[in-house]
Amino acid sequence: MYSIGGIVTFFWFIPTMKDLRHKKPSANSMTYWIWTLTTFFTSLYGIFVLQNTIFIIVINLQLLACLIVLILRLRLNIRKK
């Protein structure tokens, strides 16, 4: 069940990614910086402490989604300047 929840969470990032690709700033950069950092540390915890394959896959999918949103948002900030 956890893996299904993680996959659903990943897919909920897609509308934000679409908005950002179409230059609609729908994501707060600071929020995604914090979210990416916490997901990164959670990923490290999963890899080195939990060593649970499903958890590692799910949390890294979420990390990937956070990174994509953050990169797209930062790209918009750079183009505005």
Backbone as a chain_set.jsonl record, in Angstrom:
{"seq": "MYSIGGIVTFFWFIPTMKDLRHKKPSANSMTYWIWTLTTFFTSLYGIFVLQNTIFIIVINLQLLACLIVLILRLRLNIRKK", "coords": {"N": [[0.83, -1.202, 0.0], [2.0, 1.207, 0.713], [3.731, 1.739, -1.408], [1.953, 2.226, -3.493], [0.72, 4.579, -2.624], [2.936, 6.292, -2.733], [3.487, 6.344, -5.467], [1.146, 7.486, -6.459], [1.397, 9.984, -5.252], [3.645, 10.92, -6.638], [2.534, 11.229, -9.208], [0.806, 13.339, -8.719], [2.418, 15.515, -8.807], [2.69, 16.145, -11.444], [0.745, 18.011, -12.639], [1.74, 20.453, -11.614], [4.281, 20.476, -12.721], [3.596, 20.666, -15.423], [2.381, 23.214, -15.474], [4.613, 24.797, -14.877], [6.259, 24.262, -17.054], [4.835, 25.566, -18.99], [5.36, 28.098, -18.37], [3.951, 29.171, -16.205], [4.045, 30.328, -13.073], [3.486, 28.336, -10.702], [4.484, 27.216, -8.42], [6.027, 27.519, -5.258], [9.246, 28.546, -4.719], [10.836, 28.442, -2.33], [9.419, 26.625, -0.748], [9.727, 24.281, -2.245], [12.528, 24.01, -2.166], [12.923, 23.377, 0.546], [11.321, 21.078, 0.744], [12.618, 19.402, -1.095], [15.138, 19.114, 0.121], [14.432, 17.843, 2.583], [13.303, 15.496, 1.598], [15.53, 14.438, 0.334], [17.228, 13.865, 2.545], [15.594, 12.006, 3.798], [15.668, 10.042, 1.889], [18.381, 9.276, 2.035], [18.323, 8.221, 4.631], [16.617, 6.054, 4.201], [18.197, 4.535, 2.459], [20.608, 3.995, 3.905], [19.853, 3.266, 6.532], [17.184, 2.083, 6.841], [17.066, 0.343, 4.625], [15.107, -0.696, 2.922], [13.71, -1.78, 0.064], [11.313, -1.035, -1.319], [10.562, 1.313, 0.034], [12.805, 2.901, -0.554], [12.626, 3.155, -3.358], [10.148, 4.501, -3.632], [10.545, 6.894, -2.129], [12.633, 8.007, -3.553], [11.413, 8.45, -6.011], [9.706, 10.505, -5.253], [11.646, 12.366, -4.53], [12.844, 12.815, -7.028], [10.659, 14.002, -8.369], [10.351, 16.347, -6.832], [12.815, 17.582, -7.368], [12.595, 18.018, -10.14], [10.425, 19.833, -10.258], [11.529, 21.931, -8.756], [13.778, 22.654, -10.334], [12.503, 23.436, -12.72], [11.066, 25.622, -11.738], [13.106, 27.328, -10.828], [14.321, 27.816, -13.23], [12.385, 29.419, -14.453], [12.577, 31.671, -12.795], [15.152, 32.576, -13.426], [14.878, 33.229, -16.119], [13.172, 35.397, -15.969], [14.775, 37.45, -15.099]], "CA": [[0.0, 0.0, 0.0], [2.862, 2.386, 0.758], [4.25, 2.021, -2.751], [0.863, 2.816, -4.284], [0.604, 5.967, -2.168], [4.076, 7.041, -3.252], [3.324, 6.51, -6.918], [0.069, 8.478, -6.621], [1.991, 11.276, -4.897], [4.488, 11.331, -7.761], [1.692, 11.694, -10.308], [0.195, 14.619, -8.373], [3.373, 16.568, -9.152], [2.634, 16.394, -12.885], [0.104, 19.293, -12.998], [2.656, 21.556, -11.301], [5.333, 20.442, -13.746], [3.007, 21.186, -16.673], [2.247, 24.667, -15.318], [5.936, 25.41, -14.95], [6.746, 24.154, -18.446], [4.113, 26.574, -19.771], [5.767, 29.385, -17.792], [3.005, 29.629, -15.189], [4.752, 30.09, -11.807], [2.517, 27.802, -9.741], [5.179, 26.57, -7.307], [6.827, 28.399, -4.419], [10.621, 28.043, -4.722], [11.299, 28.129, -0.972], [8.747, 25.392, -0.344], [10.343, 23.149, -2.921], [13.878, 23.838, -1.634], [12.802, 22.665, 1.823], [10.771, 19.759, 0.465], [13.668, 18.617, -1.746], [16.146, 18.768, 1.135], [13.92, 16.842, 3.528], [13.152, 14.239, 0.867], [16.881, 13.932, 0.125], [17.687, 13.251, 3.792], [14.778, 10.81, 3.994], [16.206, 9.05, 0.961], [19.604, 8.761, 2.643], [17.897, 7.387, 5.759], [16.108, 4.807, 3.631], [19.29, 3.765, 1.867], [21.629, 3.56, 4.855], [19.324, 2.747, 7.792], [16.061, 1.159, 6.646], [17.425, -0.63, 3.598], [13.865, -1.276, 2.419], [13.7, -1.471, -1.366], [10.092, -0.308, -1.706], [10.676, 2.667, 0.587], [13.845, 3.615, -1.305], [12.082, 3.484, -4.682], [9.084, 5.5, -3.49], [11.068, 8.189, -1.683], [13.435, 8.573, -4.629], [10.463, 8.995, -6.986], [9.29, 11.803, -4.724], [12.809, 13.252, -4.645], [12.941, 13.173, -8.443], [9.581, 14.951, -8.672], [10.697, 17.619, -6.191], [13.919, 18.177, -8.118], [12.09, 18.498, -11.434], [9.644, 21.044, -10.009], [12.45, 22.981, -8.327], [14.567, 23.082, -11.492], [11.616, 24.187, -13.623], [10.727, 26.899, -11.09], [14.304, 28.171, -10.854], [14.5, 28.227, -14.628], [11.491, 30.558, -14.671], [13.148, 32.829, -12.09], [16.319, 33.045, -14.174], [14.426, 33.843, -17.379], [12.541, 36.696, -15.669], [15.814, 38.467, -14.845]], "C": [[0.871, 1.261, 0.0], [3.356, 2.748, -0.639], [3.187, 2.654, -3.642], [0.683, 4.281, -3.913], [1.726, 6.831, -2.711], [3.971, 7.308, -4.737], [2.236, 7.535, -7.212], [0.605, 9.875, -6.312], [2.853, 11.803, -6.037], [3.636, 11.898, -8.895], [0.991, 13.011, -9.996], [1.149, 15.79, -8.598], [3.235, 16.985, -10.609], [1.897, 17.689, -13.248], [1.001, 20.505, -12.707], [3.768, 21.629, -12.332], [4.824, 21.01, -15.062], [2.871, 22.703, -16.613], [3.597, 25.353, -15.503], [6.52, 25.331, -16.358], [6.084, 25.185, -19.343], [4.294, 27.972, -19.179], [4.735, 29.993, -16.846], [3.608, 29.3, -13.818], [3.816, 29.604, -10.686], [3.17, 27.13, -8.542], [6.031, 27.601, -6.571], [8.231, 27.799, -4.301], [11.09, 27.62, -3.337], [10.681, 26.822, -0.47], [9.417, 24.184, -0.971], [11.805, 22.962, -2.545], [13.821, 22.997, -0.364], [12.317, 21.243, 1.592], [11.825, 18.847, -0.182], [14.733, 18.19, -0.738], [15.65, 17.695, 2.102], [13.732, 15.487, 2.847], [14.517, 13.61, 0.6], [17.391, 13.225, 1.392], [16.876, 11.999, 4.125], [15.262, 9.686, 3.09], [17.491, 8.43, 1.52], [19.297, 7.84, 3.823], [17.404, 6.031, 5.259], [17.215, 3.914, 3.105], [20.207, 3.177, 2.939], [21.086, 2.937, 6.139], [18.241, 1.702, 7.55], [16.396, 0.012, 5.703], [16.206, -1.417, 3.104], [13.696, -0.832, 0.971], [12.484, -0.659, -1.784], [10.154, 1.127, -1.213], [11.67, 3.495, -0.225], [13.327, 4.031, -2.682], [11.064, 4.614, -4.582], [9.655, 6.861, -3.109], [11.937, 8.825, -2.767], [12.58, 9.053, -5.797], [10.0, 10.376, -6.537], [10.429, 12.813, -4.803], [12.979, 13.72, -6.093], [11.886, 14.207, -8.821], [9.88, 16.32, -8.064], [11.804, 18.331, -6.962], [13.456, 18.741, -9.458], [11.317, 19.794, -11.248], [10.566, 22.199, -9.627], [13.269, 23.516, -9.496], [13.716, 23.896, -12.463], [11.286, 25.562, -13.048], [11.924, 27.846, -11.115], [14.596, 28.665, -12.267], [13.601, 29.42, -14.976], [12.04, 31.811, -14.01], [14.316, 33.425, -12.863], [15.884, 33.761, -15.453], [13.752, 35.196, -17.143], [13.578, 37.8, -15.554], [16.483, 38.902, -16.085]], "O": [[0.527, 2.26, -0.632], [3.394, 3.922, -1.007], [3.496, 3.524, -4.457], [0.513, 5.129, -4.789], [1.497, 7.975, -3.106], [4.331, 8.387, -5.206], [2.386, 8.361, -8.113], [0.303, 10.833, -7.024], [2.8, 12.988, -6.365], [3.978, 12.928, -9.475], [0.616, 13.736, -10.918], [0.719, 16.944, -8.58], [3.636, 18.093, -10.966], [2.387, 18.422, -14.108], [1.012, 21.468, -13.472], [4.153, 22.715, -12.766], [5.537, 21.749, -15.74], [3.2, 23.4, -17.573], [3.704, 26.363, -16.198], [7.207, 26.255, -16.795], [6.671, 25.634, -20.328], [3.515, 28.889, -19.437], [4.665, 31.214, -16.711], [3.679, 28.131, -13.439], [3.411, 30.388, -9.828], [2.474, 26.53, -7.723], [6.675, 28.447, -7.192], [8.385, 26.67, -3.835], [11.68, 26.551, -3.184], [11.359, 26.012, 0.162], [9.647, 23.178, -0.301], [12.293, 21.833, -2.6], [14.569, 22.031, -0.211], [12.848, 20.302, 2.183], [11.911, 17.663, 0.145], [15.175, 17.041, -0.743], [16.374, 16.745, 2.402], [13.976, 14.447, 3.458], [14.652, 12.387, 0.635], [17.923, 12.118, 1.315], [17.415, 11.037, 4.673], [15.264, 8.519, 3.482], [17.667, 7.213, 1.484], [19.938, 6.803, 3.991], [17.735, 4.991, 5.828], [17.183, 2.696, 3.278], [20.545, 1.995, 2.887], [21.787, 2.153, 6.779], [18.364, 0.563, 8.001], [16.049, -1.141, 5.957], [16.267, -2.629, 2.898], [13.555, 0.359, 0.693], [12.618, 0.309, -2.533], [9.834, 2.055, -1.955], [11.405, 4.654, -0.544], [13.574, 5.155, -3.118], [11.111, 5.57, -5.356], [9.287, 7.874, -3.703], [11.975, 10.049, -2.889], [12.981, 9.975, -6.507], [9.912, 11.303, -7.342], [10.203, 13.984, -5.109], [13.232, 14.899, -6.341], [12.187, 15.179, -9.514], [9.681, 17.344, -8.719], [11.737, 19.541, -7.182], [13.882, 19.824, -9.86], [11.524, 20.752, -11.992], [10.403, 23.316, -10.117], [13.431, 24.729, -9.625], [14.16, 24.927, -12.969], [11.232, 26.55, -13.78], [11.77, 29.036, -11.391], [15.058, 29.789, -12.465], [14.014, 30.321, -15.706], [11.981, 32.896, -14.589], [14.452, 34.646, -12.943], [16.462, 34.784, -15.822], [13.763, 36.051, -18.028], [13.297, 38.956, -15.872], [17.376, 39.748, -16.041]]}, "num_chains": 1, "name": "protein.A"}
